[in-house]
Amino acid sequence: MDLSASTALVTGANRGFGRALAAELLSRGATVYAGARNPDQVDLPGAKPIALDITDPASVAAAVRATGDVTVLVNNAGSSTGGDLLTADLDDVRLEMDTHYFGTLSVTRAFAPQIAANGGGAILNVLSALSWVSFPELGAYCAAKSAEWSLTNALRVQLADQGIRVAGLHVGYMDTDMVRAVEAPKSDPADIARIAVDGIAAGAYEILADDSSRGAQAALAGGVSALYPQLP
């Protein structure tokens, strides 16, 4: 895919990994809409700030009307409440699902017709190694990412005939505000952004950006005992 001839929309592009993705796409010559709930927070030279709250259908519809030329959609906007499934407030659990699952689905349903009308293109869903393995202390986030992975698989098949390739990016911890309190090795978001955009350009369906993701995928074949060796 020739990204220099593409127009991309990146959700959650005002900071962290979303900003790194938008910067990488700009460096490849793409036109980039930087979606954010508060577009005034977008400080990336060359990007076109656009108001977008992926959990608000009216905001999503307004973003569609404000564009028209999108050929690459990057579903990056996310949340992390840190809630577990047994003790967290159910509103926090719903927020994770509303953001990662329903929000991603809402934006995809809204922009897929635009991408198809522009001759096809690509959609990248930013997933996680935690799409495949669940940490109990982050159960709400993990469940939402698993749902988003399933969504990605279904849409990949459904949109293929429209010339839209749907890719999933799996990655572990990155050095962003979302996991600032986590004491573990973290990847540089700029490095992961390069890997992700390389995958879009190559037409990849699945992008495993680090050892955490490759290990989680490999463990799936081993079943429950491989994924959760702590179980008796």
Disulfide bonds with the S-S distance in Angstrom:
none
